[in-house]
Amino acid sequence: MDEDTGIPQYKLFIKPIDLKELRRDIWIDEPIPAQLTIEGKRLEVDLSYRGSHIRDFAKKSYQIAFYNPKRFRGSNRFHLNAEFKDPSLIRNKLSFDFFSEIGVLSPQSRHIFLMQNGRVEGVYLEIESVDENFLKRRNLADGSIFYAVDGDANFSLMSDLDKITKTSLELGYERKHGTAEDDYYLQEFIFNINTLSQNDFEKEILRFVDVDKYLRWIAGIIFTSNYDGFVHNYALYRNGETGLFEVIPWDYDATWGRDVNGKVMEANYVPIDGFNTLTARLLDTPQYRGRYRNLLDEIMNHQFTIEFMMPRVEKLLQIIRPYVLQDPFKKQTIDAFDQEREVIANYIEERRIYLQSKLTKLE
């Protein structure tokens, strides 16, 4: 379906006995069989709940893995996010699209309308899985992909969770794609971030990370204000040809002026210089700090403006509004949905003022 005129409808059918098993314990990751019809094509799939704290919400989020056929539209799995705490339902997609605009690898996403066993489940965001197919679709070199699964993915030798020295340099990460040998490259990366001398860091770090793309990722966090983004909510991709790491954003619903609970977040809540060990070391290096400052300035002159962002916001809100009115979990709060345009616009204006006032800190 043309995204300009509406959103696709997905029809999910689950046998009652399997649905009962799915609901028996929301914390079990074991999938159940289901049928999913997309654009008239019936697919056999494995379905499970996804996320951590979001499993407690009334409107569940799902992971879908294709069983027969094993692949569909170049994928073997994707995610359906309920976006339950985001009154606008668009912040995740708005963020992913923004990252792409500023030159950061980012998942593709689109809103869909989900039916389950003939009953309306509502508006969901379909999100591309970050895996080997993610790389293939972009003609990128094969390599390893690590998911940042908790706050220990902080590029440090110290645990963010326990405030003690890590027992393993892989803490905080889960290898999604690659081999055991790739774990060594991750360990080497983390070790060198923390042990290179001040004199060697500026040159030697270029052997491990694509600095320009890393700085663009940090800029994306800064503009969207994803508080957890520095130590969580990302995937690491190591390009098998260049040997360099770059970062892919993930889970960006708590952004654009709202926090993880859906509450309004102050525009100055996320500091301009961020926080994690790699970011701190890069911004302690005059060359990279200057590049970061120029990058923020460039994005504030082009993408992070009312003129650039608000037509995108308004288009997304307009497309999904008729479906929000049918969403059993969201239709009662349509007034809040209608106010989100103003919330996002106010955030952009106030965040710009804050960032402009702090740019001199980076000189």
N, C-alpha and C positions, 0 to 999 in steps of 0.2 A: 504493500500500500504506500502511496506517495506521502511522505512525511509532512508535506505542505497541507494536505487535506485531512489527514487522520492518522491513526496508529494501527498497526496490525493486531488482529485478534488471534490469540493462541488458545487452543482447546485441550485441556488436560483431562484424561480419564484414568481414574485409579479404582481398582476393585475395592469394595468395602472392607474386605479382610486385610488388604494391604494398607489401606488408609488408617485402619485401626492400629496396625503395627507401627506406622509412621508416627502416630500421635501418642503411642504408649509411653515413649520416653524421648523428649525433644532433643536430648543431648547425645543420642546415639547417631553415629555417622553412617551406619550401615544403610545402603540405599534400598528402596523398594521398586518393583517394576511398575511402569505406567505407560500409557500411550499419549503422545503429544501430536496434535495436528497443527501444522504451520503452513499457511498459504495453500491449503488443500492437500498437503502431503502428510500422511499418517506415519509417525515414527515410533518405534519401540525405544523407550528410554529407561534409564535408572534415575531415580529422584531421591534427593535427601535434603534435609534442612541445611542451611549454611549460616555462618556467622557465630559469634559468641553471645554477648548479652542480648543481641537482637532476636534470639530464639524465644525469649520470654514474651515478645510482643504478640498482640492478637493477630496481626497480619504477618505471616511467616515469609521468610526469604528462602529461595531454593537453589540448589545446584542440580543441573541437568546434564547427564552424560548419555550420549547416543549409544544404543545397543544394537539396533538393526534399522538402518545401516549404521556402521560404526562411526561414520563421518557424515556431516551434513553442512553444506556451504563452507567447506574447508575447515570445519571444527569437529572435535570429538566431545566437546563439552562447552557449556556457557552457564552464566549465573543470572538468576532473576531476583532482583533486589526490591523489597517492598518500599524502601525509603520512608519508613513509617514515622520517624521523628522529624522529617523535613516537611514543613507545611506546604512547601512549593512543589515537592517531588522532582525538582529539576537540578538541585545543587551538584549532585554527583556528575551528571552529564555535562552541566555547564563547566565544571572544573576540568573534566577530561578533555573537552573541546578546547578550553583555554590553554591547557598544557600543550596540546598539539599545535595551537597557533603560535606559541613562543618557542617551538622547536624541541619539545620533549616527547620521547616515545610514550604513547598513552593508549589505553584500551579504547576500542570503539564501543559505542553504546547507543541504544535507542529505546524509546518507551513502547510498551506493548500493553494490550488489554487482555487479562487472563480470565478464562473460564475454567472451573474445575467441576467435573461431573454435572455440567449444565448449570452450575451456580456461579454467579459473578464473584471473582476474587478481587478484581479491580486493576488499577494502573500499576505496572511494574517497570523497572528499568532492566532491560537485557544488557548484560555486560560481557564482553569478550573475555575469555580465559587467557591469562598470560602464561603461555606454554610454548612448546616447539612450533605449534601452528601459528601462534602470534608472530614468530620470527619468519616463518615461511611466507605468510601473507604479505609481508613487507620486504621480501627478498633480502633479508638480513642474514649475515653469516650465522651458521649454527654456533651454539655456545651453551653456557650453563645459565640457569635461572634459579635464583634463591628467593624465597618469600621471607620477608621480615615478619615474624609471627608474634613477637612481643617486644617490650621496651629494651631488651638486651641487644637489639639490632641498632646500636648507638655508635658504631665505629670506634669503640673504646675497648681498653683492656679491663675496664671496671664494669661490673654489672650495674645496670640502671635499676634493677629490681631489688638487689640485696646490698648495693653499695660496697661490694667486696670485689677482689680480683676474680675475673672469670676463670672457671675451671677448664674452659675450652673456648677457642677463638670463634667457634661456629655457633656459640650460644646466641639465641635470638633469631636464627635462620633455619629454614627447612628447604632442602634442595628439591626443586620441582622438576628440573630438567638438567641432564648432564650425568657425569660419572663420578665415582669416588675421587678420582684424580682432581676434579674441579674443586673439591673441598679444600685441597692444598692451596689452590690459587686464592680462595677466599681467605684462608688463614694468613697467607703471605700478605695480602692486601691490608687486613686489619692490623697485623703486626707492624708493618712499615708505616702506616698512618701514625702509630703511637711511638715509634722508636727512631725515625729519621731525625737527624739533628736539624736545628733551625737553618743552618747553612746549606744542607743537602736537600731539604724538603722541597723547595721551589722547583728544582729540576727533577729530582727522583720520583716525585709523586706522579709525574706525567707518564711513567712506565706502568701505572696501575689503573688510573681513572681518566676518563675523558673530562677534563676540567671544565671546558666550556659547557658541555651538556649537564654536568653536575651543578654548575652555577645557575643554569636555566631551571633546573629542577628546584633548587632552593628558592629562586625567584618565584616560581609557581606556588610554592608553599606560602611564601610571604604575601603574595597578592590575594590568594584565596583564604588565608588564615586557617590552615589545618593544623591545629595545635599539636596533634600527635604525629604529624607528617615527618618530623626530623628523625624519629627513632622507631617508627612503626608505619603502617599503611603504605608500604612500597615493596617493589620487587627489584632485585639486583640482577642485571644481565651482563655477563662477560662475553664480549664479542670474541669468537674463536679465532678470527683472523688478526685483529689488532691486539688482542689480549687485554683490552681496556674495559673497565666496568662502567656502566651507566645505570641510571635509576628510573624506574617506571612507577608512576603514582597509582595508588589503589585506595578505595574507601574514602571518598571526599564529599560525603553528605553533610558533615559538620563543618560548613564553610560559608563564605559569602554572608557573614554576619550572624550566623547561628551556631551554637555549640552542639555537643554530642547529645544533649537532652532536648534540643530544639529551642533553647532559650536564646534571646538576643545576646550576642557577644560584643563586647566593647571593641571598637576599631583599633585600639592600641594594645590589645591583649597579647598578640604574637609579636615578639620583638623583631626589629628589622635585621638583626644579625643572627637570628635563629639560635638553635642549640643542638649540637652533637659534636663529637671530637673532630671529625674531618672538616666540618664547616668552620669550626673555631680555628683550626690550623691554616686553612686556606685564607680566611679573612685576616689572619695575623701576618700574612705575606703581602707586602705592599702591591706587588703586581696583580695578584688575584683579587685583592680588595678593590683595587681600582677598576678591574674588569667587571666585578660584581656591581659596583656603584653605577658604572656606565650602562650596564644591562638593565638595572632597575629604572634608570632614567629613560632609556629607550622604550621599555615596555609601558611606562607611564605616559609616554607621548603617543603611543600607538594603540596597544590593546587594552590596557587597564584605564579606560576612559568611559564616561557615560555614553558618549556618542558611539563607541564601538560595541560595548557590552549590552546596553539596554535593548536594542533591536533583537538581539539573540535571546535575551531573557523573555521579552514579550512574545516572540514567535513560539518558543517552547511552551509558555503558559497558555497561549491561545490554542495550540494544537491539542494539549491534553485536557483542557478544561471540560469539554463535553463528557469526557470519560471519568473525570473526577466526580462529576455529578451522579455517575452510576456506581461509583466505588463504595461498597458498604462500609468501609473503614474510614472514608474521607469525606463523603458527601455532606455529612452533618457540619463539617468545618469549612465549607466552601467560602465563607466570609474571610477566614484566616488566609485561605489560598489566594483570594483576590487582593489581599493586602501585601503579599510577598513581593510584588513588583517594587513597591515603595521601600520595603525593608532592604532589598538588595541594592537599590539605587542609593539609599542613604548610606549603606555600608561602603559602597565604592567612593562616594564623595568624602566620607569621613576618613577612610583608610588612606586615600590620596593625601589628605591634609597631614595625617600622622607621618606617612612615609617621607613626604617632602620635608618635614621638620627634622627628620632624622638622617637625611642623606649626608649632611655635613659630618656626621659621626664616622662615615666611611672614607673621608678624605685623608 
